[in-house]
Amino acid sequence: MERTTCCVVGGGPAGMMLGLLLARAGIEVTVLEKHGDFLRDFRGDTVHPSTLRLLDELGLGDRFARLPQRRLTEMRMHIDGVEVIAGDLRRIPGRHKYIAMVPQWDFLDLLASAAAAEPAFTLRMRSEVTGLRTAADGRVNGVRYLDRSGEDGAAVGRELAADLVVACDGRDSRVREAAGLVPVYREVPMDVWQVKVPAPRDAVKDGRVFLSIGGGQVAATMDRGDFYQTSYLIRRGSDAALRAAGLDRFRDRLGELLGWDRTVTAAIRSWDDVRLLEVTMGRLTTWHRDGLLCIGDAAHIMSPTGGVGVNLAVQDAVAAARILAGPLRARRVSRADLARVQKRRMLPAAVTQRTQDGEHAMLLRPALDGTLRGDRLPLPLRLVRRVPALRTVTGYLGGIGIRPEHAPAFARRPA
């Protein structure tokens, strides 16, 4: 049977960052990723200042800066023609006063390349975890998985023994489910349609992300250079009814909201181009059991509001690596060690979700109901329009957040 010290399930931002950090601590770590590559659309593509600083500490800042990217310094929204700058990152502390918008696959490739240089690191693609191994006392001591890495792609059942399993496999975590850990879910008002359209010829190419609200419609649009990546919000559970109304109606309404003509919206050729994200938000009350820890969306499922999920997941990984490196070296990881990770990261997750609850109630629910008006903005939005200093506060909270993590000493490298 194969063995590793730490098995990380999921090759997303949390999993790849944790694998890199533990490998730099000299701990044998194996990351299992079910896909054959990182090339998937509509994943979190915003890298916030706290993560940019972390990359500098890891000696990866210059390599990251060479990736194709757009830089966002302001968080803007348009509400019935009224512009609101909800956050300004230009005066926040630190070197990076912007959010970098980078395709997630480029970010993950960077982490994978850096980790591959560490002898203790192993990445196994096309390896899908199907269950957990447990000892007689109930302690998790590894995973079962299907290996499809052969030339014929046939699935081969394998087992991997480990002192610790870390679930980094996202909002629909199979590991979390296998461990019997059930999140407490929170009410959300929306689902999201995700589409890509070519950037209009006369578009201002400044890397902006803006939220547009009007006429009972909401869309968040990200400038990705040649195209706009757009998230169109719909009332929760309304996907089937809206699709039944026809694609032409959707194209017309989207064009009306964003000022796009039919030459732009015609790029949405069929409903296959409209991907549904069924939004959920929730959090585990306990992130661990003997031999197993959940971090990132496996522990706290974030709303897409604010685009903070990637960065919270990365910060979780940093805290987990710093706290668990010693116990993993000693091959004695206790429930108390795992509880320390949860204690460290529970506050940022809880505060962020409470903030998202407030944004849902103040902004998105009334916007979808058609009751949010530009001439009657909620008090917090009126304040940030009148008091520019408040935009720096909101920029700090959105860009750096609560309890940002620094790279542990064992993982730092010169640029």
C-alpha positions in Angstrom: 0.0 0.0 0.0 1.2 3.5 -0.8 1.9 5.9 2.1 2.5 9.6 2.7 2.6 11.8 5.7 -0.1 14.2 4.6 -2.7 13.5 1.9 -4.2 16.7 0.5 -7.4 16.1 -1.4 -8.1 18.7 -4.1 -5.6 20.7 -6.2 -7.3 24.1 -5.9 -5.8 27.1 -4.3 -6.0 25.7 -0.7 -4.7 22.3 -1.7 -1.8 23.5 -3.9 -0.7 26.2 -1.3 -0.8 23.7 1.5 1.1 21.1 -0.5 3.8 23.7 -1.3 4.2 24.9 2.2 4.4 21.5 3.8 6.8 20.3 1.2 9.1 23.3 2.0 8.9 22.1 5.6 10.3 18.8 4.5 7.1 16.9 5.2 6.1 14.3 2.7 2.8 15.5 1.1 0.7 14.0 -1.7 -1.9 16.1 -3.5 -4.7 14.2 -5.2 -6.5 16.1 -8.0 -9.4 14.5 -9.8 -9.0 16.4 -13.1 -6.2 16.0 -15.6 -5.3 19.8 -15.7 -6.4 23.1 -14.1 -8.1 24.5 -17.2 -11.6 25.2 -16.1 -13.7 28.4 -16.6 -15.6 30.4 -14.0 -13.4 29.6 -11.1 -12.3 32.3 -8.6 -9.8 34.5 -10.5 -9.2 37.3 -8.0 -5.9 37.3 -6.1 -6.1 39.8 -3.2 -3.3 41.9 -1.7 -3.0 39.6 1.3 -2.2 36.7 -1.1 0.0 38.8 -3.3 2.1 39.7 -0.2 2.2 36.0 0.7 3.6 35.2 -2.8 6.3 37.7 -2.2 7.3 36.0 1.1 7.4 32.7 -0.7 9.8 34.1 -3.4 7.1 33.8 -6.1 6.0 37.4 -6.4 8.1 38.2 -9.5 7.0 35.0 -11.3 3.3 35.9 -10.5 3.8 39.4 -11.8 4.8 38.0 -15.2 1.4 36.2 -15.5 -1.2 37.8 -17.8 -3.4 39.8 -15.5 -5.6 42.8 -14.9 -5.3 45.0 -11.8 -8.3 46.3 -9.9 -7.8 49.3 -7.6 -11.5 50.2 -7.1 -14.7 48.3 -6.5 -17.4 50.0 -8.5 -21.1 49.5 -8.9 -23.7 51.1 -11.0 -27.2 51.3 -9.5 -29.9 52.7 -11.8 -27.3 54.9 -13.5 -25.7 56.1 -10.2 -22.1 55.1 -9.7 -20.8 54.1 -6.3 -17.2 53.4 -5.5 -17.7 50.8 -2.7 -14.0 50.2 -2.0 -10.7 51.9 -2.8 -7.4 49.9 -2.5 -5.1 52.7 -3.5 -4.3 53.7 0.0 -4.3 50.4 1.8 -1.0 49.5 3.5 1.6 47.3 1.8 3.2 47.1 -1.6 0.2 45.7 -3.5 -2.6 48.2 -3.6 -4.8 46.3 -6.1 -6.5 43.0 -6.7 -4.9 40.9 -9.5 -7.3 39.2 -11.8 -5.4 36.1 -13.1 -6.9 33.0 -14.7 -6.9 30.5 -11.8 -5.2 27.8 -13.9 -2.2 30.1 -14.3 -2.1 30.7 -10.5 -2.3 27.0 -9.8 0.3 26.1 -12.4 2.6 28.6 -10.7 2.1 26.9 -7.3 2.4 23.4 -8.8 5.7 24.4 -10.5 7.1 25.8 -7.3 6.0 22.7 -5.3 7.5 20.3 -7.9 10.9 21.6 -7.0 10.5 20.2 -3.5 11.6 16.5 -3.1 8.8 15.9 -0.5 6.0 17.0 -2.9 3.9 14.7 -5.1 1.0 15.8 -7.3 -1.2 13.1 -8.8 -3.6 14.3 -11.4 -6.7 12.3 -12.5 -6.9 10.8 -9.1 -10.4 11.0 -7.7 -11.0 10.2 -4.0 -13.9 8.0 -3.4 -13.8 7.3 0.3 -11.8 7.3 3.5 -9.7 4.7 5.2 -10.3 4.4 9.0 -8.6 2.5 11.8 -10.5 0.3 14.3 -10.8 3.3 16.7 -12.4 5.4 13.9 -9.4 7.5 13.2 -9.0 8.5 9.5 -5.7 7.0 8.3 -5.9 7.6 4.5 -8.1 7.6 1.4 -9.3 5.3 -1.3 -9.2 6.8 -4.8 -9.5 6.0 -8.5 -6.4 6.5 -10.5 -7.0 7.3 -14.2 -3.5 8.4 -15.0 -2.7 5.5 -17.3 -2.6 5.9 -21.1 -5.9 4.2 -21.6 -7.6 6.3 -18.9 -9.0 3.2 -17.2 -9.8 3.6 -13.5 -7.7 1.7 -11.1 -8.7 1.5 -7.4 -6.0 2.4 -5.0 -5.5 3.3 -1.4 -3.1 5.8 0.1 -2.3 5.7 3.8 -1.6 9.0 5.6 -1.1 10.4 9.1 -3.4 13.3 8.1 -6.0 13.8 5.4 -6.8 17.4 4.6 -10.0 18.1 2.6 -9.5 20.9 0.1 -12.0 19.6 -2.4 -14.4 22.6 -2.4 -18.0 23.4 -1.7 -19.3 19.9 -2.6 -16.5 18.1 -0.7 -16.7 14.4 -1.0 -14.2 14.0 1.8 -16.4 16.1 4.1 -19.4 14.0 3.3 -17.5 10.7 3.8 -16.3 12.0 7.2 -19.9 12.7 8.3 -19.4 16.4 8.7 -22.4 18.4 7.7 -22.4 22.2 7.2 -25.0 24.5 8.7 -26.3 26.3 5.6 -27.4 30.0 5.4 -30.1 31.4 3.3 -29.0 33.1 0.0 -31.3 35.0 -2.4 -29.7 34.1 -5.7 -28.1 31.7 -8.1 -25.8 32.8 -10.8 -25.6 32.4 -14.6 -22.0 32.6 -15.8 -21.3 33.6 -19.4 -18.4 35.0 -21.5 -18.9 37.6 -24.3 -16.3 39.4 -26.4 -15.4 42.8 -25.1 -17.2 45.6 -27.0 -14.9 47.5 -29.4 -15.5 50.8 -27.6 -15.0 49.4 -24.1 -12.7 51.1 -21.7 -9.9 48.6 -21.1 -8.9 49.4 -17.6 -9.3 46.0 -15.9 -12.4 47.0 -14.0 -14.9 44.8 -12.3 -18.2 46.5 -11.9 -21.6 45.5 -10.5 -24.6 46.7 -12.6 -28.0 46.9 -11.0 -31.3 48.0 -12.6 -34.8 46.9 -13.5 -34.7 43.9 -11.2 -31.4 42.7 -12.8 -27.9 42.3 -11.4 -24.7 41.4 -13.2 -21.1 41.5 -12.2 -18.7 41.9 -15.1 -15.0 41.3 -15.1 -12.7 42.7 -17.8 -10.5 39.9 -19.0 -9.0 41.7 -21.9 -10.5 40.2 -25.0 -13.7 39.1 -23.3 -15.9 40.0 -20.4 -16.6 37.3 -17.8 -20.0 38.0 -16.5 -22.0 36.7 -13.6 -25.7 37.3 -14.0 -27.7 36.9 -10.8 -31.1 35.2 -10.8 -33.5 34.5 -8.0 -32.7 31.3 -6.3 -34.4 28.3 -7.9 -35.6 30.2 -10.9 -33.2 28.7 -13.5 -35.7 26.4 -15.2 -38.4 29.1 -15.5 -36.1 31.7 -16.9 -34.6 29.3 -19.5 -38.2 28.4 -20.6 -38.7 32.1 -21.4 -36.1 31.8 -24.1 -32.5 32.7 -24.9 -33.4 35.8 -26.9 -35.1 37.3 -23.8 -32.0 36.7 -21.7 -29.7 38.3 -24.4 -32.0 41.3 -24.7 -32.2 41.8 -20.9 -28.5 41.4 -20.4 -27.7 43.8 -23.3 -30.2 46.4 -21.8 -28.6 46.2 -18.4 -25.0 46.5 -19.5 -25.4 48.6 -22.7 -24.3 45.9 -25.0 -25.7 45.6 -28.5 -26.7 42.4 -30.2 -23.3 41.9 -31.8 -22.0 41.3 -28.3 -24.8 39.3 -26.8 -24.9 37.1 -30.0 -21.8 35.4 -28.7 -24.2 33.6 -26.3 -25.2 31.1 -29.0 -27.1 28.5 -26.9 -28.0 27.7 -23.3 -24.9 25.5 -23.3 -23.0 28.8 -23.1 -24.9 29.8 -19.9 -23.5 27.9 -16.9 -25.5 27.7 -13.7 -23.9 28.1 -10.3 -26.3 27.0 -7.6 -25.2 29.3 -4.8 -24.8 27.8 -1.3 -23.3 29.3 1.8 -22.6 27.6 5.1 -20.0 26.5 7.6 -19.0 23.5 9.6 -19.3 23.8 13.3 -16.4 21.4 13.6 -13.8 21.3 10.9 -12.1 18.1 11.9 -12.2 14.6 13.3 -9.3 12.3 14.2 -6.9 12.2 11.3 -8.8 14.6 9.1 -9.1 18.4 8.6 -11.3 20.5 6.3 -10.2 23.9 5.1 -11.3 26.4 2.4 -14.8 25.8 0.9 -14.8 22.3 2.4 -15.0 24.0 5.8 -16.8 27.2 5.0 -18.8 27.5 1.8 -18.7 31.1 0.7 -21.1 33.1 -1.4 -19.5 34.4 -4.6 -20.2 37.9 -3.3 -16.9 39.9 -3.1 -14.9 37.2 -4.8 -13.1 36.3 -1.5 -13.3 32.5 -1.5 -9.9 31.9 -3.1 -8.1 34.1 -0.7 -9.8 32.8 2.4 -8.8 29.3 1.3 -5.2 30.3 0.7 -5.1 31.9 4.2 -6.5 28.7 5.7 -3.7 26.7 4.1 -1.0 29.0 5.5 -2.4 28.7 9.0 -2.7 25.0 8.7 0.9 24.6 7.5 2.3 26.7 10.2 0.3 25.0 13.0 0.6 21.4 11.8 4.2 21.3 10.4 5.6 20.4 13.8 3.1 17.7 14.7 3.4 16.2 11.2 7.2 16.0 11.5 6.7 14.1 14.8 4.0 11.9 13.2 1.7 12.8 16.0 -1.2 15.0 14.9 -3.8 15.3 17.6 -7.4 16.6 17.6 -6.1 19.6 19.6 -3.7 20.5 16.8 -6.5 20.4 14.3 -8.7 22.4 16.6 -6.0 25.1 16.7 -6.3 25.5 13.0 -10.1 25.9 13.2 -9.8 28.4 16.1 -7.3 30.5 14.1 -9.4 30.6 10.9 -13.0 30.6 12.3 -13.1 34.3 12.9 -12.2 35.4 9.4 -14.7 32.9 7.9 -17.5 33.9 10.3 -16.9 37.7 9.8 -16.8 37.3 6.0 -20.0 35.3 5.9 -21.7 37.8 8.2 -20.6 40.5 5.8 -21.9 38.6 2.8 -25.3 38.1 4.7 -25.4 41.9 5.0 -24.6 42.4 1.3 -27.3 40.0 0.3 -29.9 41.7 2.5 -28.9 45.3 1.8 -28.1 45.0 -1.9 -28.8 41.8 -3.8 -32.2 40.8 -2.5 -33.8 44.2 -3.1 -31.9 44.5 -6.4 -33.5 41.2 -7.7 -36.8 42.3 -6.3 -36.5 45.6 -8.3 -36.8 47.8 -5.1 -33.3 49.0 -5.0 -33.1 52.5 -6.5 -30.3 54.9 -7.3 -32.0 57.8 -5.7 -32.7 55.9 -2.5 -29.5 54.1 -1.7 -29.0 52.2 1.5 -27.3 54.2 4.2 -23.9 52.4 4.0 -23.7 53.2 0.3 -24.6 56.8 0.8 -21.9 57.1 3.4 -19.1 55.7 1.2 -20.2 58.1 -1.5 -19.9 61.1 0.8 -16.9 60.1 2.9 -14.0 59.0 0.6 -12.0 57.7 3.6 -14.5 55.0 4.2 -13.7 53.6 0.8 -10.2 52.8 2.0 -11.7 51.0 5.0 -13.9 48.9 2.8 -11.0 48.4 0.4 -8.8 47.1 3.3 -11.5 44.7 4.5 -12.1 43.4 1.0 -8.5 43.3 -0.1 -6.7 42.2 3.1 -9.4 41.1 5.4 -9.5 39.9 9.0 -6.4 38.1 10.4 -4.3 37.8 7.2 -1.6 35.1 7.4 2.1 35.4 6.7 4.3 32.7 5.3 6.0 30.6 8.0 9.7 31.0 8.2 10.4 27.5 6.9 8.6 28.3 3.6 10.1 31.7 2.8 12.5 32.0 -0.1 14.3 35.0 -1.6 12.7 36.5 -4.8 
